[in-house]
Amino acid sequence: MPTNMNKIENDLKQFPEKLYQSMDNLTRPQDCRIGITPAEVIYTEDKVKLLRYRPVVDLEQRHPTPLLIVYALVNRHEMLDLQPGRSFIQNLLDQGLDVYLIDWGFASRAEQYLDMGDYIEGYLNTIVERVRTDSQKEKVNLLGVCMGGTMGTIYAALHPEKIKNLITFVTPIDCNIDEGLLFTWAKASDVDRAVDIMGNIPGDLLNVLYSLLTPIRSIDKYVQFVNKLENSKAVNNFLRMEKWIYNSPDVPAEVFREYVRNIFQNNLLIKNELNVGGKPVDLKKITMPLLNVSATHDHIVPPTSSKPLLEAVGSTDTTHLEFNTGHIGIFVGGSSQKTVAPAVCDWIKAR
């Protein structure tokens, strides 16, 4: 039996006693609030909201071009603002950026038949226009995270005249790769059957699938949690992350069908064969500066999937930054707080 399995087995044997000894701390009220950086809702449409975060630097020190963050439709954007001291959003604000963010809300049966065109040419385009109006700027900086990075890339190809700089974080672009169990599963899945049976794809189901990508790690985190039960700060940190993970919205059925079939299975985006909202998506039309950010130990979107965007676009100003962390750690890891957001801000400010 591998050494790590022996350790897990021993830890499990001690689990009941440690749990009993820490009962007082577990039953005490915990502060597990997430997403608490002050923001104002400045626009709503259906389930979608546009947030503008309260600036923390004086107007004359603020970067003039607004930054719009496009998060994925999977999970929630609070991961970018997990807690004080571990907030990507707060770090951007501290660096003088004017930050807007799309809250996609929780999809219901009302969104079941909305497709990629509805979200990108509909909601996203309307929100970009709202940010342009609110900031009184001709162009915005667009930052997309994971699936949101794919959506942002598509939008930048369709509307390059509205985007000053494009930043993609841990974003699946080329899905014809051998790395990553998620890519293997997606290619082999019967997405039509899944959507026809379930309609919207449950967020809880997707969470189970993500945990199965690294099953030992998914078990071990709970085992290791027991060793931290006497530390109130560690308990609160753990509960915040768990709260984010298990507060996952369902993914609209037709968006899921299109995304898996066109992006993962048929790899149409990198081939320049994708159509969204009846419009062809040509990556060569992305001529604005591009920053592509990946994580070395990303088990969900390996760097080999995101880096091909650099060669596929028409821009002559492309930069790739890779950080020694994982898919989530790039935003919430302790060392990431001192490296990731400052590097992104420096890149933006130079342009």
Residue pairs with C-beta under 8 A, 6 or more apart in sequence:
1 9
4 216
4 220
5 216
8 216
8 219
8 220
8 223
11 223
11 224
11 226
11 227
12 223
14 226
15 223
15 226
18 226
18 227
18 229
19 26
19 226
19 229
21 229
21 230
22 226
22 229
22 230
25 229
25 230
25 232
25 235
26 229
26 235
28 232
30 232
30 235
30 236
30 239
31 236
32 236
32 239
32 240
32 243
33 83
33 240
34 78
34 81
34 82
34 83
34 240
34 243
34 244
35 76
35 77
35 78
35 81
35 82
36 81
36 83
36 84
37 53
37 54
37 81
37 87
37 89
37 90
37 93
38 53
38 54
39 51
39 52
39 53
39 54
39 101
40 51
40 52
40 54
41 49
41 50
41 51
41 103
42 50
42 51
42 52
42 130
42 134
43 49
43 50
43 127
43 130
44 50
45 123
45 126
46 105
46 110
46 111
46 123
47 104
47 105
47 106
47 107
47 108
47 110
47 111
48 102
48 103
48 104
48 105
48 123
48 127
49 102
49 103
49 105
50 100
50 101
50 102
50 103
50 127
50 130
50 131
51 100
51 101
51 102
51 103
52 98
52 99
52 100
52 134
53 89
53 93
53 99
53 100
53 101
54 93
55 62
55 93
55 98
56 93
56 94
57 93
57 94
57 96
61 96
62 96
62 97
62 98
63 95
63 96
63 97
63 98
63 345
63 348
63 349
64 137
65 98
65 135
65 137
65 139
65 140
65 141
65 164
65 165
65 348
66 98
66 99
66 100
66 131
66 134
66 135
66 137
66 140
66 141
67 92
67 97
67 98
67 99
67 100
67 140
67 141
67 142
67 143
67 348
68 100
68 101
68 102
68 127
68 128
68 131
68 140
68 141
68 142
68 143
69 77
69 80
69 89
69 99
69 100
69 101
69 102
69 143
69 144
69 145
69 148
70 102
70 124
70 142
70 143
70 144
70 145
70 148
70 149
70 151
70 152
70 155
71 77
71 80
71 101
71 102
71 103
71 104
71 145
71 146
71 148
72 145
72 146
72 147
72 148
73 104
73 107
73 119
73 147
73 148
73 249
73 251
73 252
73 255
74 146
74 147
74 203
74 206
74 248
74 249
74 251
75 203
75 244
75 245
75 248
75 249
76 244
76 247
76 248
76 249
77 101
77 102
77 103
77 104
78 244
78 247
79 244
79 328
79 331
79 332
80 87
80 88
80 89
80 101
80 145
80 331
81 87
81 88
81 89
81 90
82 240
82 241
82 244
82 331
82 332
83 236
83 237
83 240
84 90
85 337
86 237
86 332
86 334
86 337
88 331
88 332
88 340
88 341
89 99
89 101
91 337
91 340
91 341
91 342
92 99
92 341
92 344
92 345
93 99
95 341
95 342
95 345
96 345
96 349
97 345
97 348
98 135
100 131
100 134
100 140
102 123
102 124
102 127
102 148
104 123
104 249
105 249
106 249
106 250
107 200
107 249
107 250
107 251
107 252
108 200
108 250
109 199
109 200
111 200
111 252
112 199
112 200
112 252
112 253
112 254
113 252
113 253
113 254
114 122
114 252
114 254
114 255
115 254
115 255
115 258
116 151
116 154
116 254
116 255
116 258
116 259
116 262
116 276
116 277
117 276
117 277
117 278
118 255
118 277
119 151
119 252
119 255
120 151
120 154
120 155
120 158
120 276
120 277
121 158
121 276
121 277
121 279
122 277
124 151
124 152
124 155
125 155
125 159
128 140
128 142
128 155
128 159
128 162
131 137
131 140
132 138
132 139
132 140
132 162
138 162
139 161
139 162
139 163
139 164
140 162
140 163
140 164
141 163
141 164
141 165
141 166
141 167
141 348
142 152
142 155
142 156
142 163
142 165
142 166
142 167
143 152
143 167
143 168
143 169
143 344
144 150
144 151
144 152
144 153
144 166
144 167
144 168
144 169
144 171
145 169
145 170
145 171
146 169
146 170
146 171
146 172
146 300
146 301
146 327
147 171
147 172
147 259
148 171
149 168
149 169
149 170
149 171
149 172
149 306
150 171
150 172
150 173
150 259
150 263
150 269
152 166
152 168
152 171
153 166
153 168
153 171
153 173
153 269
153 283
153 286
153 309
154 269
154 274
154 276
154 281
155 163
156 163
156 166
156 286
156 288
157 281
157 282
157 283
157 285
157 286
158 276
158 277
158 279
158 281
158 285
160 285
160 286
160 287
160 288
163 288
164 288
164 289
164 351
165 288
165 289
165 290
165 291
165 348
165 351
166 286
166 288
166 289
166 290
166 291
167 290
167 291
167 292
167 293
167 344
167 347
167 348
168 290
168 291
168 292
168 293
168 306
168 309
169 293
169 330
170 293
170 294
170 295
170 298
170 300
170 301
170 306
170 327
170 330
171 292
171 301
171 305
171 306
171 309
172 183
172 263
172 264
172 301
172 305
172 306
173 269
173 270
173 305
173 306
173 307
173 308
173 309
173 312
174 267
174 270
174 304
174 305
174 306
174 308
174 309
175 183
175 186
175 187
175 263
175 264
175 265
175 267
175 270
175 305
176 267
176 270
177 183
177 302
177 304
177 305
179 302
179 304
179 305
180 299
180 300
180 301
180 302
180 305
181 213
181 299
182 209
182 210
182 213
182 299
182 300
182 301
183 264
183 305
185 209
186 260
186 264
186 265
187 264
187 265
189 260
191 256
191 257
191 260
191 261
191 265
192 257
192 261
194 201
194 256
195 201
195 253
195 254
195 256
195 257
198 205
198 253
199 253
200 250
200 251
200 252
200 253
200 256
201 250
201 251
201 253
201 256
202 250
203 248
203 249
203 250
203 251
204 246
204 248
206 248
206 251
207 245
207 246
207 248
210 300
211 218
212 218
213 299
213 300
214 299
225 238
228 234
228 235
228 238
229 235
241 332
262 268
262 269
262 274
263 269
263 274
266 273
268 274
269 281
269 283
270 283
270 308
270 309
270 312
272 280
272 281
272 282
272 283
272 284
272 312
274 280
274 281
275 281
283 309
283 312
283 313
283 314
284 312
284 313
284 314
285 314
286 313
286 314
286 315
287 313
287 314
287 315
287 316
288 315
288 317
289 315
289 317
289 318
289 319
289 351
290 309
290 310
290 313
290 315
290 317
290 318
290 319
291 318
291 319
291 320
291 321
291 344
291 347
291 348
292 306
292 307
292 309
292 310
292 318
292 319
292 320
292 321
293 320
293 321
293 322
293 323
293 330
293 340
293 344
294 301
294 302
294 303
294 306
294 307
294 320
294 321
294 322
294 323
295 303
295 322
295 323
295 324
295 325
295 326
295 327
295 329
295 330
296 303
296 322
296 323
296 324
296 325
297 324
297 325
297 326
297 329
298 326
298 327
298 330
299 326
299 327
300 327
301 327
303 322
307 320
310 318
310 320
317 351
319 347
321 343
321 344
321 347
323 330
323 336
323 339
323 340
325 333
325 335
325 336
326 333
329 336
330 336
330 340
331 340
